Amino acid sequence: MTPPIRRTNFVPEWIDMAPKIPVPRIDWIARKSLDIPYGEAALQKLDLYYPETVHEQYPALILVHGGGFIQCDKRDWHLYPGFHALREGFALVSVNYRLAPTSPFPAALDDLKAAVCYLRKNAAGLQLDAGNFFLYGTSAGGNLVAYAGLDGGATIGRDDDFHVKAVAALCPLINFNDWVKQVPWYIPLLPPVRKMLVGYAGGVSRKTGHPANADSRIKGCVSPPAFYLQHGDIDWGVPSRQSVNFYNKLSESGLFKEGDLVLDILKGAPHAGAGPEYLELKNVAPILNFFKRHIR
């Protein structure tokens, strides 16, 4: 069976179609720094790519891959939509983080916060605009960027400052307890899913209050970033109610100004990786335009 992701209208220079799951090419990007360590662990590394146009500094789109907290990589297919950001004048940062079950919650979250903090402390040398950082995460990465985004406002001005201007969370797993009740009964029993639930989250019940729930960070949040939530309406792996419920909670918090909160439901779209939707420019462009409106 041909993987549906191969139906994506890829830019030929940006993708290697030889593998069954296409792999983004980075040889076309002239200026880049690869495997920059932001910590001591093997997976605590990030890649930094620059646009063709030369400037003294760039706003940064920080991309966080998905993979159920247990797999995937900063240079796999998750990287591809970030190439559109390069065309729009953003520096692109792709972050690896420690994976479960070796490193359970909150290791991945701590890594993302540490990566953003590293980028801010070294912004001048990396030609980054420290005041204009943006998070972009898919699925498990959507959980991480939402969680870190909500926590970041409290760190503004501190030595460990990891705040960002805006967050894009794509088909994010926001609330583990709700998710168990929303998916078909057999989904949590699948081996990879079981590995995520036990290896990352330490087990999840139908009760409320799991510490990995990103929406738990709304209460007490200060100076939150703007949020763009994008979700397919036929996503059986992470149902769109995850984003709808999160959007409603963010709206009800009273923390957001008009235009700072967007819910974008993609009609006929499955989970990321199960189709081309999250890689197509028509769906990436609104997010980049949202980010650009928040550059100050």
Secondary structure, 3 states (H helix, E strand, C coil): CCCHHHHCCCCHHHEECCCCCCEECCCCCCCEEEEEECCCCCCCEEEEECCCCCCCCEEEEEEECCCCCCCCCCCCHHHHHHHHHHHCCCEEEEECCCCCCCCCCCHHHHHHHHHHHHHHHCHHHHCEEEEEEEEEEECHHHHHHHHHHHHHHHHCCCCCCCCCCEEEEECCCCCHHHHHHHCCCCHHHCHHHHHHHHHCCCCCCCCCCCCCCHHHHCCCCCCCCEEEEEEECCCCCCCCHHHHHHHHHHHHCCCCCCCCEEEEEECCCCCCCCCCHHHCHHHHHHHHHHHHHCCC
